[in-house]
């Protein structure tokens, strides 16, 4: 679907202030080597890992410290060299206390000797490459943390003919994907080519919103050698980076209700995931560090950092100069879909794309008033749902009725709550409904 300026887009969505100027022109900074890292065994959708090291063990950068359990799971690796201090429960950004491997750095930053570059990836079979990607601990960096090897293992009854790399980065404040596209477009293109080789797909797209002209230009230059790759310029709108909306905007296809992108013949990866695919397949290096944006109106020096997994939120905030005023809300991720934190003593994990710090001015939320049935939430919903009805039934604990109104199709983008003039907590209510519906389905099985 195209708008009248010829840019690809989708129906619905909202236009929150982007607020990317705080960090867009600040070069990527490499965070200092942490003295201690906390590596959670739960960093992805699916089964958590089991520690495969013990207290006192020496580890290197890239040493596996958590073994995957099951198909929908990936291992986790040390981000420093040093000694395993303990294996204990620690606070997780999702609010839970989870099992973690805690490692004291020796300051040497030595890479595991078993890590070696690979020969030309086309000398390996697609399955061998999928195995490499799984062992590298790769998951979707865009937020869902779905194991990458699972996406690449397309069921035999699905026909995938298109790969899309998501470079929209539509969440306000975040600029790590924009920085990556400008700094390493070659890695992103290489990752896309590897995915196309593995899946046997002949057409690849990179979707980028039109508010990132420099990134668009660099990706076009980096992909000029491959006529099967196209940089698709998208209208700047939230949630343009959601999988289903990006598929619709670029290909015109729709993912069926309850379905996956493969049901529409497409697989989608974030630009960060594509970059890590190239790093793991070509250089043999597992996923042990990530880009994140530390910003907000009470951070002294907002910037995007290259951070070791397991470093703490507080450490990154300190490196950004600390707070200029008292923070009232700290969010992991973006302001629309991120998770508020009650402590900064939580580790950076594979899905941490941002640390947002807001003072009272931006953190204040007006008290909700009764729904006035204006329909703005329906107009904004990119999934064409009726959020106020789903939320009303959820509030009354009529989760069966919420399900009838397709609560499970909600992508939790928050557009409904953002546009609601009554400031109703629509997204919170719908998330509650989805959780209860899922629990009931499990009971039924």
Protein Blocks (a to p, Z undefined) as FASTA:
>chain_A
ZZfkopacdeedddddfklmmmmmpccddddddfbdcddfblcecjddddfbdehiacde
hiafbdcedjbbcddddfbecddfbdcddddfkopacdddddddehlopacfkbccdddf
klpcfklmmmmmmmnopacfklnopafklmmmccfkbccfbdcddfklmaghiaklmmmm
mmmmmlmmmmmmmmmmmnopabdcddddfklmmlmmmmmmmmmmpmkbccddddddddfk
bmklmmmmmnopacdehiafklnopacddfklmmmmmmmmmnopacfbdcdddedjkbfb
gcdddddehiafklmmmmnopafbdcfbdcehjfklmccdfbfbbccdfklmbdcdddfk
lmpccdddddehlommmmmmmnlpafklmmmmmmnopaklmmmnommmpgolommmmmmm
nlpafklmmmmmmmmmmmmmmmmZZ
